[in-house]
Amino acid sequence: MFYPYPGIQENILWTIWVYKNLDITLKKLEGSKELTQSFAESIGCIKVMLSGAEAQFKKQKINIEEMAFFDPKSGEDVIPVEIDGKGSVQGRDRRRGRELVRQEDHAGA
């Protein structure tokens, strides 16, 4: 787990936020041959941090998609989707930056 500042207790949302940013950074660095060569040591360090965080998520049964609305496999943001008020599934938001509103927020309007 990642700590926001020295002496401050670990926080799961902070940890997921750091995880997401490290994952994005890793994908960008590995997406360029030049950057991969220049930052090889940093890439190795990032991979170690990500795998440590993933092990903690698994150990604590934390679902990153549900907690952070982020899919680490695709690197995309996800949104919860409710169908007819039953159950919940994950949907992808390819329209980044738009506010998404649940249907029940406007029921009877």
Backbone hydrogen bonds, N-H to C=O, Kabsch-Sander energy under -0.5 kcal/mol:
donor,donor_aa,acceptor,acceptor_aa,energy
8,I,5,Y,-2.1
11,N,2,F,-1.1
15,T,11,N,-2.6
16,I,12,I,-2.5
17,W,13,L,-2.2
18,V,14,W,-2.7
19,Y,15,T,-2.7
20,K,16,I,-2.7
21,N,17,W,-2.2
22,L,18,V,-2.7
23,D,19,Y,-2.6
24,I,20,K,-2.3
25,T,21,N,-2.3
26,L,22,L,-2.8
27,K,23,D,-2.3
28,K,24,I,-2.1
29,L,25,T,-2.7
30,E,26,L,-2.7
31,G,27,K,-0.9
32,S,29,L,-1.2
36,T,32,S,-2.8
37,Q,33,K,-2.0
38,S,34,E,-2.4
39,F,35,L,-2.6
40,A,37,Q,-0.9
43,I,39,F,-2.8
44,G,40,A,-2.1
45,C,41,E,-1.9
46,I,42,S,-2.7
47,K,43,I,-2.4
48,V,44,G,-1.8
49,M,45,C,-2.3
50,L,46,I,-2.8
51,S,47,K,-2.5
52,G,48,V,-2.0
53,A,49,M,-2.2
54,E,50,L,-2.7
55,A,51,S,-2.0
56,Q,52,G,-1.8
57,F,53,A,-2.7
58,K,54,E,-2.5
59,K,55,A,-2.5
60,Q,56,Q,-2.4
61,K,58,K,-1.0
62,I,57,F,-3.1
63,N,61,K,-0.5
64,I,62,I,-0.7
67,M,63,N,-2.4
68,A,64,I,-3.0
69,F,65,E,-1.3
70,F,64,I,-0.5
71,D,76,E,-3.0
75,G,71,D,-2.8
76,E,71,D,-0.7
78,V,69,F,-2.1
79,I,91,G,-3.5
81,V,89,V,-2.7
83,I,86,K,-1.1
84,D,82,E,-0.6
86,K,83,I,-2.2
89,V,81,V,-2.3
91,G,79,I,-3.1
93,D,77,D,-1.3
94,R,92,R,-0.8
96,R,94,R,-0.6
98,R,95,R,-1.7
105,D,102,R,-1.1
106,H,103,Q,-1.7
107,A,104,E,-0.8
109,A,106,H,-2.0
